Structure formats: C-alpha cells, structure tokens
Amino acid sequence: MNTSTTNEKGTPQSRTYTVSDIAAILGIGRTSAYKLANSGLFKTIRIGNMIRISRKSFEDWLKMEEMIKE
C-alpha cells in the first residue's frame, strides 16, 4: 500500500504528520503537540509508541480553528 501522494509539483508527500511536524506547523513545543495529538481532535495512528497524525484530518481541524478565530 502506497502511503504517499504527490503535490502540485509532483514531489512525494506523506499522508501523515509526525508530532514534531505538527509542533513545527503550529509553533508549539513537543509536549504541547503530544497533548494535542492525544486530545482526540483529529485522527491519529499509533505504531508501537510512535504517533502519526492523519494529514487530512489535521488540516481539516486547522481550517476549522482558523475559521473560528476570524
């Protein structure tokens, strides 16, 4: 099963984010990012003790958060 897609430039793009990815996107620390990932606000996948966050679910949540702030 292929777990990556391509963006408009044709570059492979993962279908998931890591906790470090969402921390960088949101400009928060890793501890806060782990708390957010475990909050149930978006879909996550646990592989052993690794957490992967669904890119689509996270981006949908982020859009909703931006709409609320406006």
N, C-alpha and C positions, 0 to 999 in steps of 0.2 A: 504494500500500500504506500503510495506516494504521499508524504506529509507536507509537501511544499507546493506553492503556487508561484506564478511569475507576476511581477508587477508590470506597469506600463512600459518599462524599459527592457522587459524580457529577462530581468535578473531573478533568480530563485528567491522566494520569500517564504519563510516558515509560517505555518498555520497556528503557531503558538508563541507566546512570550514566556520568558523566564521571570522570576521575581525581580531579578536585577534589571531586566528590561523595563518592567512597569515602574520600578523605583526611578530609573533614569527619565522615563517619559513624563512622570508626574513631578519629578524634582523632590522626591522624599527619600528618607533613609530606608535601608533594607528591612529593619524591624517593622516600620510602619507598612511597608509593602507586603510583608508576610502577614501582618494583621489584616490588611485589606484583602489579600488573596484568600484568607481563611474566613472572611466575613460572609461569603455566600452571595455577594452582589453580582458575580459573574462566574461562568463555568470554569472549573479547574480540573486538572487531571493529576493524580498522584502516581508517580512511578518510583516505588521504593520510598525514599524520603525526599525525592525531587518533586517540585510542583511546577506544572506547566499550565499556563492560562490561555484559554481559547482567544485567539486574536479577534475574531468577530464579536464574541461576547464582550470582551474588554472594550473594544472600540464602540460598540453599541452603548455600553454603560457610560463611557466617556462623553459621547454625544449627548446623552440624556443629562448628564451632570452640567455640561456647557449650556444646554437649553434652560435648565433651572436657574443658572446664575444670570441669564440675560433678562 
